[in-house]
Amino acid sequence: MLKALIFDCDGVLVDTERDAHRPGFNRAFAEHGIDAEWSVELYAKLLLTAGGKERMVVYFDEFGWPEGSDTVEAKKELILALHQTKTRITSEIVAELPVRPGVLRIIDEARAAGVRLGVCTTSNPKFIDAVLDLFGAERKAAFEFVHAGDVVAKKKPAPDIYLLALETLGLPASDCVVVEDSRNGLLASTRAGITTLVTQSTYTSEEDFTEAARVVSELGDEPNVQVTLADLAALAA
């Protein structure tokens, strides 16, 4: 029986990676005087690493660290400062982006049916707060928990954040369904034993979703509904 629905954020609730996070990183680099520009194509490769701070480390390790970042502590301070700036910028950008089709409809169906709602994401808590603001106050308040950023030691594809969600809910994995959009997210949720539906996003349409219970291009709104709450309940069963 479906008792809880858990969403990833980026690419699931809003298609944020290309049009919010990527330009946010680029503007943060510019504000800090760093000569770096992440193209759409480069960012697709960087997305193989979960977490914005981790992504920057991978990039700088490959292409060279900015001047002055010659110690472990200096690198850590730079990454934290860049991430703080990027979070501020992307929280402003996301206010102008549309919620993905079908998300608000599914949330309303879940609320009406008494299905509990939560979010598990590697994004910064301030950023996911800005995303949930797009839903309106009543829908935002319906989310029982938001596990975000560095709330667990190991990020996706490790299952830690979804195991934390199950602990928070006090439910077995069989009573829950996750909506993800990436392979890293899918591996995290299925390793936690939770049935997972994948909604493909801009950067993930070519990824391997073998472990998913179902894969769709979007949840969809009328007249192009692809997934209903009843469909999710059937997957859980």
N, C-alpha and C positions, 0 to 999 in steps of 0.2 A: 504493500500500500504506500502510495506517495504521500509523505508527510512533510518533506522539505525540498526546496529547489534552491540550488546554489549556483550563482553566476560568477564567471570570470568577469573582469571589467573590460580591458582593452581588446577591441575587436569583437566583443560580444555585446556589450551595452551600447557602446559608441565605437565607430571605426577610427580610433584615435592614433594609431601608430604612425601612419603616413602624414596626417594633417594636424596633429597636435604634438606628439612626442618628438618626432623628427625635427620639425622647425623649432621646437622648444630647445632641443639640444643645440641646434645651430645658433640660435639667438643667445643662449647662455655662453657658448664659446666666444661669440663676438663681444659680449659684455665684459668678459674676462680677458680680452685681448689675445685670444688663442686663434691661430690660423688653422681652422678646421671647418670643413663643410661636408655634412653627411648627405649624399645624394639618395634618391629613392632606391637605387640599386644597391648601394653600399649598406643602407640601413636594413635591407632585406637580409643580408648576410649577418649583420650585427644582431638581428633579432633571434638568431640561433642561441644566443646567450640570454638567459632570463635575468631581468633586473637592470635598471638604468645605470646604477653605479658600476655593476659588474660589466656592463656593456662598454662603458667608457674605459675601464681598465683594459679590456681586450683590445679596444681600438688603439689606445696609447702604447700598449705593449708592442703592437705591430708596426705602428706608423711613427712612433717616437713621442716621448713625453715633453711637454712644454718646458721651457727654460726655468730653472729653479726647483724642478721636481726631481731632485737627485737623491733623495732619501725616502725611505719607506713612509716616514711620518709626513713628509712634504707631499708625497703622492696622495696619501689618505686625506690630508687637509684640502688639497685641490679638488679631489673627487667629491667630497662632502659639500664644498662651496659651490661647485658647478651644479651639483644635483639640487641644492637648495634654490639656486637661481632658476634652473630649468623647471622646477616644480611650480614656482611662482608664475612663470611665463605660461606654462601649459594649462594651469588652472584658469588663466584668463582666456586662452585660446578656446578651450573646450566649451565655454559658454556659448560659442557661436556654432557649434557642431550639432548635427541632428542625431537623435537617438535612433538606433538601428530598427528597421521595420519589425514589428511584432513584439518588441520587448515590453512596451507599456501594456499591450493587450494581454500578454502572458502574466505579467505582474497582477493585473486586475483579475484575471481568472483565478490565480493562486490565492489572492486575498479573499475572493468570494467563497472559495472552497476551504479556507482555513489552512492552506499549505504555507508553512513557514518559509521565510526568505532570508538569504544571506549572500555575501560576496566574499570570494577568495581571490586576491590579486597580489602581484608583486609591485604594483604601483604605490606611490606615496599616499598616505592617508589623506593629506590635504587635497590631492588630485582626485581621488575617488569621491571625496566629499563634494567636489565641484561637479563631478559627473552625476551623482545622485540628485543634485539640485535641479538637474534638467527634468527630473520625473515629477516635480511638484512636491509640496510638503507632505501630503497624505501618503503618497506612494513611498517617498523616502523614509518616512517614519515606520513603514511596514517592514523594513529590513531589520531583522533581529540582531544581526551582527555584520561587521565588516572587518575581515582579517586582511591587513594590507601591509605592504612594505616589508620591513625586517622583523615582523612579528614572530617568525620562525627562523631557525639558524640556517636551514637549507631550503633554497627556493626551488620552484618547479624546474625540472621534472621530478624532484623528490616529492614524496607524498605528504610531507609534514603539514602543509597548510590545510590540506583536506582532512587529515587526521585530527587536526585542531578543530576544524569545523564540526566533525562528528562528536568530538568531546563537548564542544559548546552546546550543540543541539541535544546531546544525550540520546542520540538515535543510532541504530545500526545502519551500516551503509546501504542495506537493502531497502530502507525507507526513504532514500534520497536519490535525486538525480542532479547531475552537474551539467551546465551548459558552458562549453569551452570553444575556442576557435583555433588553437594551435596544438602542435604535437607535444610540445613541452607540457602544456596544460593537461592534455589528454593523458599523458603518461602519469602525471601527478595524481589526477583524480582516479584513474583506473588502478593504480598501484595502492590507492587507499580503499579499493574495492567498491567504488561508487560507479553505477551505471552513468554513462556520459553521452550526451548529444553534442555534436559539433556543428556550429554555424560558421562556415568558412568566411574569412575576411580578406581584405585587400592583399595581405602578405602571405596568407596561409593556404590559398586554394590548391596549391600543388603539393602540400605536405601529405605524409602518410598517416591516415586515420584508421588503420586496420582495427584498432582496439575499440573504436567507437560503436555504440549501439545503433547509431544512425547519423548520417551526415547530410546537411542541407545547406543551401546557399544563404538562407536567412530564415527567421521564424515566420515572417510575413504578416502583412495586414490584408484585410478585405480589399479586393476580391482574390488576393493571391496568398492566402494563409497556407503555410506549409506544415506548421506544428501547432497543435492545441495542447492544453493542459491534459486532456484525456490521452493524447498520444504519449506524453511524458509519463503519465501514470502507467500506461501499458508497457512502456520500456522498463519501468521499475519492477513491474510484475513479472 
